Amino acid sequence: MPRLSLVIANKNYSSWSMRPWVLLRQSGIAFEEIQLKFTDDVKIVGIEAYSPTGKVPVLMVDGQAVWDSLAIAETVAELHPDKQLWPQDAKARRVARSACAEMHLGFQNLRGRMPMNIRASLPGIGMNADVQKDVDRIVTLWRQCRAAHDGRGEAAEGGLLFGRFGIVDAFFAPVAMRFTTYAVPLPPDANAYVAALRALPAVQDWIAGARRETEFVAGDEPNATGLATKK
């Protein structure tokens, strides 16, 4: 089996890093963690040695770089088919892939107005009509995933979207962090999914790591500094 190393940035701020880290850790796949840190303008010190794009995350597979969180997820699923990281049912799998792609590219209002900041408590900050549209779409998307899994749209045992942990849950873990930090009002089924994500051991480990960090990155703290962010 290839040797895996995952290059990430600050756990408190880097939603992109969180996805593959949680995917690997929760799935029990061994990897080396290489953590770099953001500067105040959200550049990453030392990333040139790993990433052709200057961004995290990067998965090193026997020294070969795989960049972009969705490419990493597909690579991990290919290397570990036994982990069943996509739903086994073909129709459900198509919905799961579509949900991940939508999360990967979309919800820019939520991302910009409510950047991930696990250590913070900022209830109500950042909410506006455009963000609410993103929140509403995410809630609908979660229901679509459940419906693809069980035909009824009800929460599966354990509260995860497709009944067992997979790539789609890793992709929405940073959203659960945002919804918690900003105390976003949610319907009961969405609150239950947020709680299920936060209860995952890998997510708990990531949160603990974020809370141990002491760096204050101005570019990722627009609500404290008045600076804008595109994270």
Phi and psi restraints in degrees (value plus and minus 20) as a CYANA .aco file:
   2 PRO   PHI     -81.0   -41.0
   2 PRO   PSI     132.8   172.8
   3 ARG   PHI    -104.3   -64.3
   3 ARG   PSI     109.4   149.4
   4 LEU   PHI    -130.8   -90.8
   4 LEU   PSI     114.7   154.7
   5 SER   PHI    -150.0  -110.0
   5 SER   PSI     113.4   153.4
   6 LEU   PHI    -133.1   -93.1
   6 LEU   PSI     101.9   141.9
   7 VAL   PHI    -114.7   -74.7
   7 VAL   PSI     103.2   143.2
   8 ILE   PHI    -152.0  -112.0
   8 ILE   PSI     154.7   194.7
   9 ALA   PHI    -137.3   -97.3
   9 ALA   PSI    -178.6  -138.6
  10 ASN   PHI     -74.8   -34.8
  10 ASN   PSI     109.7   149.7
  11 LYS   PHI     -89.3   -49.3
  11 LYS   PSI     -47.3    -7.3
  12 ASN   PHI     -86.6   -46.6
  12 ASN   PSI     -54.1   -14.1
  13 TYR   PHI    -131.4   -91.4
  13 TYR   PSI     -50.3   -10.3
  14 SER   PHI    -106.3   -66.3
  14 SER   PSI      71.7   111.7
  15 SER   PHI     -84.4   -44.4
  15 SER   PSI     -56.4   -16.4
  16 TRP   PHI     -83.6   -43.6
  16 TRP   PSI     -59.7   -19.7
  17 SER   PHI     -87.8   -47.8
  17 SER   PSI     -54.3   -14.3
  18 MET   PHI     -81.1   -41.1
  18 MET   PSI     -58.5   -18.5
  19 ARG   PHI     -78.7   -38.7
  19 ARG   PSI     -78.6   -38.6
  20 PRO   PHI     -90.1   -50.1
  20 PRO   PSI     -49.8    -9.8
  21 TRP   PHI     -83.0   -43.0
  21 TRP   PSI     -68.5   -28.5
  22 VAL   PHI     -83.7   -43.7
  22 VAL   PSI     -59.9   -19.9
  23 LEU   PHI     -78.4   -38.4
  23 LEU   PSI     -69.5   -29.5
  24 LEU   PHI     -86.9   -46.9
  24 LEU   PSI     -68.0   -28.0
  25 ARG   PHI     -86.0   -46.0
  25 ARG   PSI     -66.5   -26.5
  26 GLN   PHI     -87.3   -47.3
  26 GLN   PSI     -48.1    -8.1
  27 SER   PHI    -103.9   -63.9
  27 SER   PSI     -25.8    14.2
  28 GLY   PHI      53.8    93.8
  28 GLY   PSI       9.2    49.2
  29 ILE   PHI    -116.8   -76.8
  29 ILE   PSI     105.0   145.0
  30 ALA   PHI     -90.4   -50.4
  30 ALA   PSI     117.8   157.8
  31 PHE   PHI    -178.1  -138.1
  31 PHE   PSI     136.3   176.3
  32 GLU   PHI    -113.2   -73.2
  32 GLU   PSI     113.2   153.2
  33 GLU   PHI    -113.3   -73.3
  33 GLU   PSI     107.5   147.5
  34 ILE   PHI    -138.2   -98.2
  34 ILE   PSI      86.3   126.3
  35 GLN   PHI    -122.9   -82.9
  35 GLN   PSI     103.7   143.7
  36 LEU   PHI    -124.3   -84.3
  36 LEU   PSI     154.4   194.4
  37 LYS   PHI    -149.9  -109.9
  37 LYS   PSI     127.0   167.0
  38 PHE   PHI     -93.9   -53.9
  38 PHE   PSI     126.9   166.9
  39 THR   PHI    -107.9   -67.9
  39 THR   PSI     157.3   197.3
  40 ASP   PHI     -82.1   -42.1
  40 ASP   PSI     -46.8    -6.8
  41 ASP   PHI    -117.3   -77.3
  41 ASP   PSI       1.5    41.5
  42 VAL   PHI      44.3    84.3
  42 VAL   PSI       7.8    47.8
  43 LYS   PHI    -107.5   -67.5
  43 LYS   PSI     142.8   182.8
  44 ILE   PHI    -137.7   -97.7
  44 ILE   PSI      96.7   136.7
  45 VAL   PHI     -89.0   -49.0
  45 VAL   PSI     102.7   142.7
  46 GLY   PHI      68.5   108.5
  46 GLY   PSI     -17.8    22.2
  47 ILE   PHI     -88.3   -48.3
  47 ILE   PSI     -42.5    -2.5
  48 GLU   PHI     -79.2   -39.2
  48 GLU   PSI     -45.7    -5.7
  49 ALA   PHI     -93.3   -53.3
  49 ALA   PSI     -33.7     6.3
  50 TYR   PHI    -143.7  -103.7
  50 TYR   PSI     -57.7   -17.7
  51 SER   PHI    -135.4   -95.4
  51 SER   PSI     111.0   151.0
  52 PRO   PHI     -94.4   -54.4
  52 PRO   PSI     -33.2     6.8
  53 THR   PHI    -123.8   -83.8
  53 THR   PSI     -29.9    10.1
  54 GLY   PHI      57.4    97.4
  54 GLY   PSI      -1.9    38.1
  55 LYS   PHI    -147.4  -107.4
  55 LYS   PSI     140.1   180.1
  56 VAL   PHI    -126.8   -86.8
  56 VAL   PSI     137.9   177.9
  57 PRO   PHI    -106.7   -66.7
  57 PRO   PSI     145.0   185.0
  58 VAL   PHI    -156.1  -116.1
  58 VAL   PSI     110.3   150.3
  59 LEU   PHI    -122.3   -82.3
  59 LEU   PSI     102.6   142.6
  60 MET   PHI    -114.8   -74.8
  60 MET   PSI      98.8   138.8
  61 VAL   PHI    -129.8   -89.8
  61 VAL   PSI      82.2   122.2
  62 ASP   PHI      30.9    70.9
  62 ASP   PSI      20.3    60.3
  63 GLY   PHI      68.8   108.8
  63 GLY   PSI     -29.1    10.9
  64 GLN   PHI    -110.6   -70.6
  64 GLN   PSI     112.5   152.5
  65 ALA   PHI    -100.7   -60.7
  65 ALA   PSI     113.4   153.4
  66 VAL   PHI    -139.3   -99.3
  66 VAL   PSI      94.0   134.0
  67 TRP   PHI    -128.5   -88.5
  67 TRP   PSI     140.0   180.0
  68 ASP   PHI      64.5   104.5
  68 ASP   PSI     110.0   150.0
  69 SER   PHI     -83.4   -43.4
  69 SER   PSI     -55.1   -15.1
  70 LEU   PHI     -91.3   -51.3
  70 LEU   PSI     -60.0   -20.0
  71 ALA   PHI     -83.1   -43.1
  71 ALA   PSI     -58.5   -18.5
  72 ILE   PHI     -82.7   -42.7
  72 ILE   PSI     -66.2   -26.2
  73 ALA   PHI     -80.1   -40.1
  73 ALA   PSI     -63.5   -23.5
  74 GLU   PHI     -85.5   -45.5
  74 GLU   PSI     -57.5   -17.5
  75 THR   PHI     -83.9   -43.9
  75 THR   PSI     -64.4   -24.4
  76 VAL   PHI     -83.0   -43.0
  76 VAL   PSI     -62.5   -22.5
  77 ALA   PHI     -82.6   -42.6
  77 ALA   PSI     -57.4   -17.4
  78 GLU   PHI     -88.7   -48.7
  78 GLU   PSI     -59.9   -19.9
  79 LEU   PHI     -92.5   -52.5
  79 LEU   PSI     -47.1    -7.1
  80 HIS   PHI    -149.8  -109.8
  80 HIS   PSI      45.4    85.4
  81 PRO   PHI     -81.2   -41.2
  81 PRO   PSI     -43.7    -3.7
  82 ASP   PHI     -85.8   -45.8
  82 ASP   PSI     -41.0    -1.0
  83 LYS   PHI     -99.8   -59.8
  83 LYS   PSI     -33.7     6.3
  84 GLN   PHI      30.3    70.3
  84 GLN   PSI      38.8    78.8
  85 LEU   PHI     -99.7   -59.7
  85 LEU   PSI     -35.8     4.2
  86 TRP   PHI    -127.5   -87.5
  86 TRP   PSI     132.6   172.6
  87 PRO   PHI     -76.9   -36.9
  87 PRO   PSI     126.1   166.1
  88 GLN   PHI     -95.0   -55.0
  88 GLN   PSI     -52.7   -12.7
  89 ASP   PHI     -90.3   -50.3
  89 ASP   PSI     111.7   151.7
  90 ALA   PHI     -83.4   -43.4
  90 ALA   PSI     -61.4   -21.4
  91 LYS   PHI     -86.0   -46.0
  91 LYS   PSI     -63.5   -23.5
  92 ALA   PHI     -84.0   -44.0
  92 ALA   PSI     -57.4   -17.4
  93 ARG   PHI     -83.6   -43.6
  93 ARG   PSI     -58.7   -18.7
  94 ARG   PHI     -85.0   -45.0
  94 ARG   PSI     -59.7   -19.7
  95 VAL   PHI     -85.6   -45.6
  95 VAL   PSI     -63.2   -23.2
  96 ALA   PHI     -81.1   -41.1
  96 ALA   PSI     -63.7   -23.7
  97 ARG   PHI     -84.2   -44.2
  97 ARG   PSI     -61.2   -21.2
  98 SER   PHI     -84.4   -44.4
  98 SER   PSI     -59.8   -19.8
  99 ALA   PHI     -83.9   -43.9
  99 ALA   PSI     -62.1   -22.1
 100 CYS   PHI     -85.1   -45.1
 100 CYS   PSI     -61.9   -21.9
 101 ALA   PHI     -84.6   -44.6
 101 ALA   PSI     -60.0   -20.0
 102 GLU   PHI     -84.7   -44.7
 102 GLU   PSI     -61.2   -21.2
 103 MET   PHI     -85.4   -45.4
 103 MET   PSI     -58.2   -18.2
 104 HIS   PHI     -84.0   -44.0
 104 HIS   PSI     -57.5   -17.5
 105 LEU   PHI    -127.3   -87.3
 105 LEU   PSI     -39.1     0.9
 106 GLY   PHI    -125.8   -85.8
 106 GLY   PSI    -188.0  -148.0
 107 PHE   PHI      39.9    79.9
 107 PHE   PSI      23.5    63.5
 108 GLN   PHI     -87.1   -47.1
 108 GLN   PSI     -51.4   -11.4
 109 ASN   PHI     -86.2   -46.2
 109 ASN   PSI     -63.6   -23.6
 110 LEU   PHI     -81.9   -41.9
 110 LEU   PSI     -66.3   -26.3
 111 ARG   PHI     -79.9   -39.9
 111 ARG   PSI     -65.5   -25.5
 112 GLY   PHI     -93.4   -53.4
 112 GLY   PSI     -58.5   -18.5
 113 ARG   PHI    -106.8   -66.8
 113 ARG   PSI     -43.9    -3.9
 114 MET   PHI    -150.9  -110.9
 114 MET   PSI      47.6    87.6
 115 PRO   PHI     -82.4   -42.4
 115 PRO   PSI     129.1   169.1
 116 MET   PHI     -84.0   -44.0
 116 MET   PSI     109.9   149.9
 117 ASN   PHI    -174.2  -134.2
 117 ASN   PSI      66.0   106.0
 118 ILE   PHI     -84.8   -44.8
 118 ILE   PSI     -53.8   -13.8
 119 ARG   PHI     -92.7   -52.7
 119 ARG   PSI     -39.8     0.2
 120 ALA   PHI    -108.8   -68.8
 120 ALA   PSI     139.7   179.7
 121 SER   PHI    -149.2  -109.2
 121 SER   PSI      89.3   129.3
 122 LEU   PHI    -152.8  -112.8
 122 LEU   PSI      39.8    79.8
 123 PRO   PHI     -78.3   -38.3
 123 PRO   PSI     107.9   147.9
 124 GLY   PHI      62.2   102.2
 124 GLY   PSI     -35.3     4.7
 125 ILE   PHI     -88.8   -48.8
 125 ILE   PSI     116.6   156.6
 126 GLY   PHI      69.5   109.5
 126 GLY   PSI     -32.8     7.2
 127 MET   PHI     -93.0   -53.0
 127 MET   PSI     114.4   154.4
 128 ASN   PHI    -170.4  -130.4
 128 ASN   PSI    -195.5  -155.5
 129 ALA   PHI     -83.4   -43.4
 129 ALA   PSI     -57.9   -17.9
 130 ASP   PHI     -88.6   -48.6
 130 ASP   PSI     -60.0   -20.0
 131 VAL   PHI     -83.9   -43.9
 131 VAL   PSI     -61.5   -21.5
 132 GLN   PHI     -80.6   -40.6
 132 GLN   PSI     -56.2   -16.2
 133 LYS   PHI     -81.4   -41.4
 133 LYS   PSI     -61.3   -21.3
 134 ASP   PHI     -83.4   -43.4
 134 ASP   PSI     -64.6   -24.6
 135 VAL   PHI     -80.1   -40.1
 135 VAL   PSI     -66.2   -26.2
 136 ASP   PHI     -81.4   -41.4
 136 ASP   PSI     -59.8   -19.8
 137 ARG   PHI     -86.6   -46.6
 137 ARG   PSI     -60.3   -20.3
 138 ILE   PHI     -81.9   -41.9
 138 ILE   PSI     -64.5   -24.5
 139 VAL   PHI     -79.6   -39.6
 139 VAL   PSI     -64.4   -24.4
 140 THR   PHI     -83.0   -43.0
 140 THR   PSI     -60.8   -20.8
 141 LEU   PHI     -82.8   -42.8
 141 LEU   PSI     -63.0   -23.0
 142 TRP   PHI     -80.0   -40.0
 142 TRP   PSI     -59.9   -19.9
 143 ARG   PHI     -86.9   -46.9
 143 ARG   PSI     -56.8   -16.8
 144 GLN   PHI     -83.1   -43.1
 144 GLN   PSI     -59.1   -19.1
 145 CYS   PHI     -84.1   -44.1
 145 CYS   PSI     -64.9   -24.9
 146 ARG   PHI     -82.9   -42.9
 146 ARG   PSI     -61.6   -21.6
 147 ALA   PHI     -83.3   -43.3
 147 ALA   PSI     -56.6   -16.6
 148 ALA   PHI     -86.4   -46.4
 148 ALA   PSI     -48.7    -8.7
 149 HIS   PHI    -100.2   -60.2
 149 HIS   PSI     -66.8   -26.8
 150 ASP   PHI    -141.3  -101.3
 150 ASP   PSI     -22.2    17.8
 151 GLY   PHI      60.7   100.7
 151 GLY   PSI     -27.3    12.7
 152 ARG   PHI    -140.3  -100.3
 152 ARG   PSI     -37.0     3.0
 153 GLY   PHI      60.3   100.3
 153 GLY   PSI      -3.2    36.8
 154 GLU   PHI    -112.5   -72.5
 154 GLU   PSI     134.2   174.2
 155 ALA   PHI     -82.9   -42.9
 155 ALA   PSI     111.2   151.2
 156 ALA   PHI     -97.3   -57.3
 156 ALA   PSI     146.6   186.6
 157 GLU   PHI     -76.7   -36.7
 157 GLU   PSI     111.3   151.3
 158 GLY   PHI      68.3   108.3
 158 GLY   PSI     -30.7     9.3
 159 GLY   PHI      64.5   104.5
 159 GLY   PSI     -22.2    17.8
 160 LEU   PHI    -104.8   -64.8
 160 LEU   PSI     138.8   178.8
 161 LEU   PHI     -86.6   -46.6
 161 LEU   PSI     -55.3   -15.3
 162 PHE   PHI    -138.5   -98.5
 162 PHE   PSI       3.6    43.6
 163 GLY   PHI      69.2   109.2
 163 GLY   PSI     -48.4    -8.4
 164 ARG   PHI    -161.2  -121.2
 164 ARG   PSI     136.9   176.9
 165 PHE   PHI     -82.4   -42.4
 165 PHE   PSI     120.2   160.2
 166 GLY   PHI    -179.0  -139.0
 166 GLY   PSI    -189.7  -149.7
 167 ILE   PHI     -78.0   -38.0
 167 ILE   PSI     -61.4   -21.4
 168 VAL   PHI     -80.4   -40.4
 168 VAL   PSI     -57.8   -17.8
 169 ASP   PHI     -88.4   -48.4
 169 ASP   PSI     -59.8   -19.8
 170 ALA   PHI     -81.5   -41.5
 170 ALA   PSI     -56.6   -16.6
 171 PHE   PHI     -90.3   -50.3
 171 PHE   PSI     -49.3    -9.3
 172 PHE   PHI    -115.1   -75.1
 172 PHE   PSI     -22.7    17.3
 173 ALA   PHI     -77.7   -37.7
 173 ALA   PSI     -63.4   -23.4
 174 PRO   PHI     -84.6   -44.6
 174 PRO   PSI     -48.3    -8.3
 175 VAL   PHI     -85.2   -45.2
 175 VAL   PSI     -60.5   -20.5
 176 ALA   PHI     -80.9   -40.9
 176 ALA   PSI     -56.5   -16.5
 177 MET   PHI     -84.0   -44.0
 177 MET   PSI     -64.5   -24.5
 178 ARG   PHI     -83.3   -43.3
 178 ARG   PSI     -67.2   -27.2
 179 PHE   PHI     -80.1   -40.1
 179 PHE   PSI     -52.8   -12.8
 180 THR   PHI     -95.2   -55.2
 180 THR   PSI     -68.4   -28.4
 181 THR   PHI     -77.4   -37.4
 181 THR   PSI     -62.6   -22.6
 182 TYR   PHI    -118.7   -78.7
 182 TYR   PSI     -11.6    28.4
 183 ALA   PHI      27.5    67.5
 183 ALA   PSI      31.3    71.3
 184 VAL   PHI     -91.1   -51.1
 184 VAL   PSI     105.0   145.0
 185 PRO   PHI     -84.9   -44.9
 185 PRO   PSI     110.8   150.8
 186 LEU   PHI    -155.0  -115.0
 186 LEU   PSI     133.8   173.8
 187 PRO   PHI     -88.0   -48.0
 187 PRO   PSI     143.0   183.0
 188 PRO   PHI     -75.9   -35.9
 188 PRO   PSI     -59.9   -19.9
 189 ASP   PHI     -87.2   -47.2
 189 ASP   PSI     -56.2   -16.2
 190 ALA   PHI     -91.0   -51.0
 190 ALA   PSI     -59.9   -19.9
 191 ASN   PHI     -80.0   -40.0
 191 ASN   PSI     -58.8   -18.8
 192 ALA   PHI     -84.6   -44.6
 192 ALA   PSI     -58.0   -18.0
 193 TYR   PHI     -89.6   -49.6
 193 TYR   PSI     -61.0   -21.0
 194 VAL   PHI     -77.6   -37.6
 194 VAL   PSI     -64.2   -24.2
 195 ALA   PHI     -83.8   -43.8
 195 ALA   PSI     -58.8   -18.8
 196 ALA   PHI     -85.1   -45.1
 196 ALA   PSI     -60.4   -20.4
 197 LEU   PHI     -84.9   -44.9
 197 LEU   PSI     -66.2   -26.2
 198 ARG   PHI     -84.6   -44.6
 198 ARG   PSI     -44.8    -4.8
 199 ALA   PHI    -101.5   -61.5
 199 ALA   PSI     -33.4     6.6
 200 LEU   PHI     -80.3   -40.3
 200 LEU   PSI     113.9   153.9
 201 PRO   PHI     -74.3   -34.3
 201 PRO   PSI     -59.9   -19.9
 202 ALA   PHI     -85.5   -45.5
 202 ALA   PSI     -59.2   -19.2
 203 VAL   PHI     -86.7   -46.7
 203 VAL   PSI     -60.7   -20.7
 204 GLN   PHI     -80.1   -40.1
 204 GLN   PSI     -60.7   -20.7
 205 ASP   PHI     -84.8   -44.8
 205 ASP   PSI     -61.7   -21.7
 206 TRP   PHI     -83.5   -43.5
 206 TRP   PSI     -64.7   -24.7
 207 ILE   PHI     -79.6   -39.6
 207 ILE   PSI     -64.1   -24.1
 208 ALA   PHI     -80.5   -40.5
 208 ALA   PSI     -61.9   -21.9
 209 GLY   PHI     -84.3   -44.3
 209 GLY   PSI     -59.6   -19.6
 210 ALA   PHI     -82.8   -42.8
 210 ALA   PSI     -59.8   -19.8
 211 ARG   PHI     -92.5   -52.5
 211 ARG   PSI     -40.6    -0.6
 212 ARG   PHI    -100.3   -60.3
 212 ARG   PSI     -38.5     1.5
 213 GLU   PHI     -91.6   -51.6
 213 GLU   PSI     127.5   167.5
 214 THR   PHI    -138.3   -98.3
 214 THR   PSI     -26.6    13.4
 215 GLU   PHI     -87.4   -47.4
 215 GLU   PSI     119.2   159.2
 216 PHE   PHI    -130.0   -90.0
 216 PHE   PSI      92.1   132.1
 217 VAL   PHI    -122.2   -82.2
 217 VAL   PSI      87.8   127.8
 218 ALA   PHI     -77.9   -37.9
 218 ALA   PSI     -59.3   -19.3
 219 GLY   PHI     -87.8   -47.8
 219 GLY   PSI     -37.0     3.0
 220 ASP   PHI    -125.1   -85.1
 220 ASP   PSI     -10.2    29.8
 221 GLU   PHI    -144.9  -104.9
 221 GLU   PSI      34.9    74.9
 222 PRO   PHI     -82.5   -42.5
 222 PRO   PSI     -48.5    -8.5
 223 ASN   PHI     -98.0   -58.0
 223 ASN   PSI     -34.1     5.9
 224 ALA   PHI    -120.1   -80.1
 224 ALA   PSI     -46.7    -6.7
 225 THR   PHI    -134.8   -94.8
 225 THR   PSI     -32.9     7.1
 226 GLY   PHI      60.5   100.5
 226 GLY   PSI     -14.9    25.1
 227 LEU   PHI    -103.5   -63.5
 227 LEU   PSI     129.8   169.8
 228 ALA   PHI    -104.9   -64.9
 228 ALA   PSI     138.1   178.1
 229 THR   PHI    -157.2  -117.2
 229 THR   PSI     128.9   168.9
 230 LYS   PHI    -136.7   -96.7
 230 LYS   PSI      -2.8    37.2
